[in-house]
Amino acid sequence: FSSLCCFDLSSGINAEYGREEPDEPQPESGPPLLSPISEDGDVDSMPAWSAALTSNLVPQYAAAILRSNLWPGAYTFGLEKKFENLYVGWGHKYTAESYSPPAPPNTQEEYPSGVEVTEVPDPTVDEERALQAVQQEQLDREAEEAEMEEDDDDDD
């Protein structure tokens, strides 16, 4: 069992292979809390925040909405002395080169339906017996004709 254990967890070094494990990622540090949004940097020549009102008809009762251009899905809205923050997104910062998956391939054409692939209902037992009788009659006639030809050949 001791040969299976090859990690020294206290030092973070792989004891058997001599490789170091990667360091923990360092957290990002942002601006100090309650700093003015005017100090936020531009995002691809756009301001960091876009402002709007909920209603242009009655502006004195409209709530102010701020939308983050750096973090798509981050919103702040306020009315009088009340405000709230909301984030609905994927946790990715805005990038100008956003990923778009390729379009799916075109749908395939349907298989051409012809006589060889057209479905027909199964024949009934009576229809099968009638078909077998007709086929047997044809075989009997062919056999008789073949015998008659042999007899004619023998006579010559």
Accessible surface in RSA format (square Angstrom, percent):
REM  Atomic radii and reference values for relative SASA: ProtOr
REM  Chains: A
REM  Algorithm: Lee & Richards
REM  Probe-radius: 1.40
REM  Slices: 20
REM RES _ NUM      All-atoms   Total-Side   Main-Chain    Non-polar    All polar
REM                ABS   REL    ABS   REL    ABS   REL    ABS   REL    ABS   REL
RES PHE A   1   205.74 102.9 161.17  99.8  44.57 116.0 163.98  99.4  41.76 119.5
RES SER A   2    98.63  83.3  81.41 108.6  17.22  39.7  51.64 110.0  46.99  65.8
RES SER A   3    98.66  83.4  69.84  93.2  28.83  66.4  58.13 123.8  40.54  56.8
RES LEU A   4   141.58  78.8 117.71  84.2  23.86  60.0 121.06  85.0  20.52  55.2
RES CYS A   5    89.25  67.5  64.72  72.2  24.53  57.6  25.20  63.8  64.04  69.1
RES CYS A   6    26.48  20.0  20.89  23.3   5.59  13.1   7.06  17.9  19.42  20.9
RES PHE A   7   103.08  51.6  90.37  56.0  12.71  33.1  91.14  55.3  11.94  34.2
RES ASP A   8    63.85  44.7  57.18  56.9   6.67  15.8  18.72  44.0  45.13  45.0
RES LEU A   9   153.94  85.7 127.13  90.9  26.81  67.4 128.27  90.1  25.67  69.1
RES SER A  10   109.07  92.2  63.41  84.6  45.66 105.2  58.99 125.6  50.09  70.2
RES SER A  11    65.74  55.6  33.01  44.1  32.73  75.4  40.43  86.1  25.31  35.5
RES GLY A  12    25.55  31.5   0.00   N/A  25.55  31.5  21.38  58.7   4.17   9.3
RES ILE A  13    73.35  41.7  72.73  54.2   0.63   1.5  72.74  52.4   0.61   1.7
RES ASN A  14    13.90   9.6  13.90  13.4   0.00   0.0   2.22   5.3  11.68  11.3
RES ALA A  15    74.37  68.4  41.51  64.1  32.86  74.7  49.31  69.4  25.06  66.4
RES GLU A  16   109.37  62.8  74.86  56.6  34.50  82.1  37.73  73.0  71.64  58.5
RES TYR A  17   130.26  60.8 101.13  57.5  29.12  75.8  69.36  52.1  60.89  75.1
RES GLY A  18    58.43  72.1   0.00   N/A  58.43  72.1  27.96  76.7  30.47  68.3
RES ARG A  19   152.52  64.0 148.37  75.6   4.15   9.9  68.45  93.5  84.07  51.0
RES GLU A  20   139.78  80.3 112.56  85.2  27.22  64.8  31.91  61.7 107.87  88.1
RES GLU A  21    77.29  44.4  65.42  49.5  11.87  28.3  25.81  49.9  51.48  42.0
RES PRO A  22   127.91  93.2  99.82  91.0  28.09 102.1 111.57  92.1  16.34 101.5
RES ASP A  23   130.28  91.3 105.67 105.2  24.61  58.2  32.03  75.4  98.25  98.0
RES GLU A  24   144.06  82.7 134.73 101.9   9.34  22.2  61.39 118.7  82.67  67.5
RES PRO A  25   117.99  86.0  94.77  86.4  23.22  84.4 105.57  87.2  12.42  77.2
RES GLN A  26   152.78  85.4 128.40  93.8  24.38  58.0  58.51 124.5  94.27  71.5
RES PRO A  27   119.29  86.9  91.97  83.8  27.32  99.3 103.45  85.4  15.83  98.4
RES GLU A  28   145.26  83.4 109.96  83.2  35.31  84.1  61.42 118.8  83.84  68.5
RES SER A  29   112.87  95.4  78.19 104.3  34.68  79.9  48.48 103.2  64.39  90.2
RES GLY A  30    60.86  75.1   0.00   N/A  60.86  75.1  27.61  75.8  33.25  74.5
RES PRO A  31    95.05  69.3  73.03  66.6  22.02  80.1  80.31  66.3  14.74  91.6
RES PRO A  32   105.82  77.1  90.98  82.9  14.85  54.0 103.00  85.0   2.82  17.6
RES LEU A  33   172.48  96.1 148.63 106.3  23.85  60.0 151.85 106.6  20.64  55.5
RES LEU A  34   184.50 102.8 143.11 102.4  41.39 104.1 151.73 106.6  32.77  88.2
RES SER A  35    32.07  27.1  11.18  14.9  20.88  48.1   9.26  19.7  22.81  32.0
RES PRO A  36    72.98  53.2  61.40  56.0  11.58  42.1  72.83  60.1   0.16   1.0
RES ILE A  37    83.54  47.5  75.10  55.9   8.44  20.3  75.44  54.3   8.10  22.0
RES SER A  38   100.18  84.7  62.79  83.8  37.39  86.1  56.81 121.0  43.37  60.8
RES GLU A  39   125.83  72.2  92.31  69.8  33.51  79.8  43.22  83.6  82.60  67.4
RES ASP A  40    48.28  33.8  31.84  31.7  16.44  38.9  13.72  32.3  34.56  34.5
RES GLY A  41    55.42  68.3   0.00   N/A  55.42  68.3  39.38 108.1  16.04  35.9
RES ASP A  42   111.88  78.4  79.90  79.5  31.98  75.6  17.61  41.4  94.27  94.0
RES VAL A  43    12.81   8.4   9.24   8.4   3.57   8.6  12.81  11.1   0.00   0.0
RES ASP A  44    84.63  59.3  57.35  57.1  27.29  64.5  27.65  65.1  56.98  56.8
RES SER A  45   115.35  97.5  72.82  97.2  42.53  98.0  55.28 117.7  60.07  84.2
RES MET A  46    69.11  35.8  67.90  44.9   1.20   2.9  33.48  28.5  35.62  47.2
RES PRO A  47    84.97  61.9  83.25  75.9   1.71   6.2  84.37  69.7   0.60   3.7
RES ALA A  48     9.58   8.8   5.69   8.8   3.89   8.8   5.69   8.0   3.89  10.3
RES TRP A  49    61.83  24.8  49.65  24.0  12.17  28.6  47.51  25.3  14.32  23.2
RES SER A  50    38.60  32.6  31.60  42.2   7.00  16.1  25.04  53.3  13.57  19.0
RES ALA A  51    82.70  76.0  48.57  75.0  34.13  77.6  48.91  68.9  33.80  89.5
RES ALA A  52    60.24  55.4  46.52  71.8  13.72  31.2  58.08  81.8   2.16   5.7
RES LEU A  53    88.56  49.3  65.09  46.6  23.48  59.0  65.09  45.7  23.48  63.2
RES THR A  54    78.11  55.6  41.45  42.0  36.66  87.4  39.63  53.2  38.48  58.2
RES SER A  55    40.12  33.9  32.70  43.6   7.42  17.1  32.21  68.6   7.91  11.1
RES ASN A  56   130.39  89.9 105.31 101.8  25.08  60.4  32.18  77.5  98.21  94.9
RES LEU A  57   167.09  93.1 139.84 100.0  27.24  68.5 142.67 100.2  24.42  65.7
RES VAL A  58    64.18  42.2  62.64  56.7   1.55   3.7  63.67  55.3   0.51   1.4
RES PRO A  59    73.41  53.5  62.12  56.6  11.29  41.0  62.34  51.5  11.07  68.8
RES GLN A  60   132.55  74.1  96.76  70.7  35.78  85.2  54.71 116.4  77.84  59.0
RES TYR A  61   164.61  76.9 147.55  84.0  17.06  44.4 103.15  77.5  61.46  75.8
RES ALA A  62    12.40  11.4   0.00   0.0  12.40  28.2   2.19   3.1  10.21  27.0
RES ALA A  63    18.84  17.3  17.95  27.7   0.89   2.0  17.95  25.3   0.89   2.4
RES ALA A  64    52.17  48.0  49.85  76.9   2.33   5.3  49.85  70.2   2.32   6.1
RES ILE A  65    52.37  29.8  51.70  38.5   0.67   1.6  51.70  37.2   0.67   1.8
RES LEU A  66    46.96  26.2  46.96  33.6   0.00   0.0  46.96  33.0   0.00   0.0
RES ARG A  67   101.56  42.6 101.55  51.8   0.00   0.0  22.02  30.1  79.54  48.2
RES SER A  68     4.99   4.2   4.53   6.0   0.46   1.1   0.62   1.3   4.37   6.1
RES ASN A  69    10.18   7.0   5.64   5.4   4.54  10.9   3.23   7.8   6.95   6.7
RES LEU A  70    63.70  35.5  63.70  45.6   0.00   0.0  63.70  44.7   0.00   0.0
RES TRP A  71    88.62  35.6  88.62  42.9   0.00   0.0  72.59  38.7  16.03  26.0
RES PRO A  72    62.67  45.7  55.79  50.9   6.88  25.0  58.71  48.5   3.96  24.6
RES GLY A  73    12.38  15.3   0.00   N/A  12.38  15.3   7.58  20.8   4.80  10.7
RES ALA A  74    18.74  17.2  18.74  28.9   0.00   0.0  18.74  26.4   0.00   0.0
RES TYR A  75    77.66  36.3  74.99  42.7   2.67   7.0  41.78  31.4  35.88  44.2
RES THR A  76    32.79  23.3  32.27  32.7   0.52   1.2  22.60  30.4  10.19  15.4
RES PHE A  77    82.00  41.0  81.28  50.3   0.72   1.9  82.00  49.7   0.00   0.0
RES GLY A  78    20.34  25.1   0.00   N/A  20.34  25.1  15.45  42.4   4.89  11.0
RES LEU A  79    82.11  45.7  76.83  55.0   5.28  13.3  79.54  55.9   2.57   6.9
RES GLU A  80   170.80  98.1 118.82  89.9  51.98 123.8  51.24  99.1 119.57  97.6
RES LYS A  81   202.10  98.6 170.73 104.8  31.36  74.7 122.54 110.3  79.55  84.7
RES LYS A  82   167.11  81.5 160.42  98.4   6.69  15.9 107.92  97.1  59.19  63.1
RES PHE A  83   142.98  71.5 121.38  75.2  21.60  56.2 124.88  75.7  18.09  51.8
RES GLU A  84   101.08  58.0  99.39  75.2   1.69   4.0  30.39  58.8  70.68  57.7
RES ASN A  85    95.08  65.6  78.01  75.4  17.07  41.1  31.10  74.9  63.97  61.8
RES LEU A  86    91.76  51.1  84.72  60.6   7.04  17.7  89.40  62.8   2.36   6.3
RES TYR A  87    95.25  44.5  69.82  39.7  25.44  66.2  69.82  52.5  25.44  31.4
RES VAL A  88   108.01  71.1  94.05  85.1  13.95  33.6  97.97  85.1  10.04  27.2
RES GLY A  89    40.27  49.7   0.00   N/A  40.27  49.7  12.32  33.8  27.94  62.6
RES TRP A  90   230.58  92.5 204.20  98.8  26.38  61.9 179.31  95.6  51.28  83.2
RES GLY A  91    48.15  59.4   0.00   N/A  48.15  59.4  24.57  67.4  23.58  52.8
RES HIS A  92   131.47  71.9 122.84  85.4   8.63  22.1  79.03  81.4  52.44  61.0
RES LYS A  93    87.62  42.7  73.60  45.2  14.02  33.4  36.69  33.0  50.93  54.2
RES TYR A  94    77.73  36.3  63.15  35.9  14.58  37.9  40.28  30.3  37.45  46.2
RES THR A  95    75.42  53.6  66.86  67.8   8.56  20.4  58.66  78.8  16.76  25.3
RES ALA A  96    63.17  58.1  33.03  51.0  30.14  68.6  34.25  48.2  28.92  76.6
RES GLU A  97   151.52  87.0 125.61  95.0  25.90  61.7  73.52 142.2  77.99  63.7
RES SER A  98    83.45  70.5  61.62  82.2  21.83  50.3  34.77  74.0  48.68  68.2
RES TYR A  99   175.27  81.8 145.14  82.6  30.13  78.4 125.72  94.5  49.55  61.1
RES SER A 100    87.86  74.2  68.52  91.4  19.34  44.6  37.86  80.6  50.00  70.0
RES PRO A 101    95.84  69.9  81.32  74.1  14.52  52.8  81.32  67.1  14.52  90.3
RES PRO A 102   114.37  83.4  90.27  82.3  24.10  87.6 101.43  83.7  12.95  80.5
RES ALA A 103    89.21  82.0  59.44  91.7  29.77  67.7  64.89  91.4  24.32  64.4
RES PRO A 104   112.87  82.3  94.24  85.9  18.63  67.7 100.93  83.3  11.93  74.2
RES PRO A 105   123.71  90.2 100.41  91.5  23.30  84.7 111.99  92.5  11.72  72.9
RES ASN A 106   144.28  99.5 121.35 117.3  22.94  55.2  32.80  78.9 111.49 107.8
RES THR A 107   129.75  92.3 108.63 110.1  21.12  50.3  83.36 112.0  46.39  70.1
RES GLN A 108   171.14  95.7 141.88 103.7  29.26  69.7  50.84 108.2 120.30  91.2
RES GLU A 109   164.81  94.6 140.53 106.3  24.27  57.8  64.25 124.3 100.56  82.1
RES GLU A 110   161.83  92.9 139.72 105.7  22.11  52.7  59.40 114.9 102.43  83.6
RES TYR A 111   164.95  77.0 141.39  80.4  23.55  61.3 103.20  77.6  61.75  76.1
RES PRO A 112   102.67  74.8  90.83  82.8  11.84  43.0 101.12  83.5   1.55   9.6
RES SER A 113   100.12  84.6  68.42  91.3  31.70  73.0  34.07  72.5  66.06  92.5
RES GLY A 114    26.17  32.3   0.00   N/A  26.17  32.3  25.78  70.7   0.39   0.9
RES VAL A 115   142.33  93.7 127.04 115.0  15.29  36.8 128.93 112.0  13.40  36.3
RES GLU A 116   146.80  84.3 106.51  80.6  40.29  95.9  66.84 129.3  79.96  65.3
RES VAL A 117    65.52  43.1  39.77  36.0  25.76  62.1  47.48  41.3  18.04  48.9
RES THR A 118    81.37  57.9  62.04  62.9  19.32  46.1  56.94  76.5  24.42  36.9
RES GLU A 119   165.49  95.0 138.88 105.1  26.61  63.4  57.36 110.9 108.13  88.3
RES VAL A 120   116.19  76.5  96.28  87.2  19.91  48.0  99.08  86.1  17.11  46.4
RES PRO A 121   123.10  89.7 102.88  93.8  20.23  73.5 113.44  93.7   9.66  60.1
RES ASP A 122   132.70  93.0 108.70 108.2  24.00  56.7  29.97  70.5 102.73 102.5
RES PRO A 123    72.14  52.6  56.59  51.6  15.55  56.5  60.21  49.7  11.93  74.2
RES THR A 124    81.79  58.2  73.52  74.5   8.27  19.7  77.47 104.1   4.32   6.5
RES VAL A 125    92.40  60.8  89.82  81.3   2.58   6.2  90.04  78.2   2.36   6.4
RES ASP A 126   105.97  74.2  99.92  99.5   6.05  14.3  31.88  75.0  74.09  73.9
RES GLU A 127   100.28  57.6  91.42  69.2   8.85  21.1  40.48  78.3  59.80  48.8
RES GLU A 128    81.84  47.0  80.13  60.6   1.71   4.1  19.56  37.8  62.28  50.8
RES ARG A 129   156.26  65.6 150.48  76.7   5.78  13.8  52.66  72.0 103.60  62.8
RES ALA A 130    58.13  53.4  49.06  75.7   9.07  20.6  57.15  80.5   0.98   2.6
RES LEU A 131   102.34  57.0  98.21  70.3   4.13  10.4 101.62  71.4   0.72   1.9
RES GLN A 132   113.98  63.7 109.48  80.0   4.50  10.7  34.04  72.4  79.94  60.6
RES ALA A 133    50.56  46.5  41.79  64.5   8.77  19.9  49.54  69.8   1.02   2.7
RES VAL A 134    78.84  51.9  78.77  71.3   0.07   0.2  78.77  68.4   0.07   0.2
RES GLN A 135    88.95  49.7  88.00  64.3   0.95   2.3  25.47  54.2  63.49  48.1
RES GLN A 136    94.58  52.9  93.57  68.4   1.01   2.4  35.56  75.7  59.02  44.8
RES GLU A 137    92.65  53.2  90.52  68.5   2.14   5.1  33.15  64.1  59.50  48.6
RES GLN A 138    92.52  51.7  91.21  66.7   1.30   3.1  15.87  33.8  76.65  58.1
RES LEU A 139   105.52  58.8 101.71  72.8   3.81   9.6 101.91  71.6   3.61   9.7
RES ASP A 140    68.34  47.9  66.03  65.7   2.31   5.5  21.67  51.0  46.68  46.6
RES ARG A 141   134.00  56.3 133.09  67.8   0.91   2.2  54.37  74.3  79.63  48.3
RES GLU A 142   107.14  61.5 101.78  77.0   5.36  12.8  40.22  77.8  66.92  54.6
RES ALA A 143    53.11  48.8  44.06  68.0   9.05  20.6  51.94  73.1   1.17   3.1
RES GLU A 144   104.69  60.1 103.51  78.3   1.18   2.8  32.85  63.5  71.84  58.7
RES GLU A 145    99.69  57.2  98.55  74.6   1.14   2.7  32.76  63.4  66.93  54.6
RES ALA A 146    49.02  45.1  44.19  68.2   4.83  11.0  47.84  67.4   1.18   3.1
RES GLU A 147   108.29  62.2 107.39  81.2   0.90   2.1  33.39  64.6  74.90  61.2
RES MET A 148   126.24  65.4 124.74  82.6   1.51   3.6 105.33  89.5  20.92  27.7
RES GLU A 149   114.26  65.6 113.55  85.9   0.70   1.7  37.69  72.9  76.57  62.5
RES GLU A 150   108.22  62.1 106.68  80.7   1.53   3.7  35.13  67.9  73.09  59.7
RES ASP A 151    83.09  58.2  81.92  81.5   1.17   2.8  22.30  52.5  60.79  60.6
RES ASP A 152    86.13  60.3  83.60  83.2   2.53   6.0  23.76  55.9  62.37  62.2
RES ASP A 153   103.77  72.7  87.20  86.8  16.57  39.2  26.23  61.7  77.54  77.3
RES ASP A 154   117.25  82.1  85.76  85.4  31.49  74.5  30.24  71.2  87.01  86.8
RES ASP A 155   118.66  83.1  84.27  83.9  34.39  81.3  31.53  74.2  87.13  86.9
RES ASP A 156   151.20 105.9  90.81  90.4  60.39 142.8  46.65 109.8 104.55 104.3
END  Absolute sums over single chains surface
CHAIN  1 A    15113.2      12391.3       2721.9       8905.2       6208.0
END  Absolute sums over all chains
TOTAL         15113.2      12391.3       2721.9       8905.2       6208.0
